[in-house]
């Protein structure tokens, strides 16, 4: 069996199964969880120490009967297309997650997909959560450019899942504004005023586009305002939900790291 190995260095997420379980328990200990489920979701990917709690809580709301979870990340330029990991499974500290090559093959008939042979945090950092909550589900790891190609991918995933009779969920892995000298982006200086602008203006524009399920506005915000990293993941999740009959999004949780 061809397995995609862990590529992220220690620090992105725990390296042992026992520690994975301990950290997830901590993430959920003060979380007022209910029995609601999501059709798709958008999660951050900055690493478990920064963004793991939100990603964990969103993923915990996926329908327990799901057959396949498609995790769509990014780190691609707008002119790129779609990448997918070709392996039969994904290694995690909790064990291997089986890949859904049947669904992937069906997607490849409808939209051009290139093999993803690169290391990237946007998908990998979410996989231990999926293995913990859904030990028997299948996964496809994908990345989509921040363009309307991601919108098209969401539609194609929805149609393929229906055709194959599979219960599918899409998780879009997208961070919001990368602010500061490390990112060469600090239009409002530093300190409290900068944080306030990020939270109340720049991030807010992208969040509102997602809630309204306006993929064009989300792409425009990410490109012109630098309000999202890997916006293709979010756009794909929105498009999938819309194709599945969802009319409006819901902000479950938001913070900055």
Secondary structure, DSSP 8 states (H G I E B T S, - for coil): --EE---S-TTSS-SSHHHHHHHHHHHHTT----S--BSEEEE--S-HHHHHHHHHHHHTTB-TT-SEEEEEE----TT--EEE---SEEEETTEEEEE-HHHHHHHHHHS--EE--S--HHHHHHHHHHHHH-TT-EEEEEEE-SSHHHHHHHHHHHHHHHHHT--EEEEEE-EE---BGGGTB-TT-SSHHHHHHIIIIIHHHHHHHHHTT-HHHHHHHHHHH--EESHHHHHHHHHHHHHTT------------
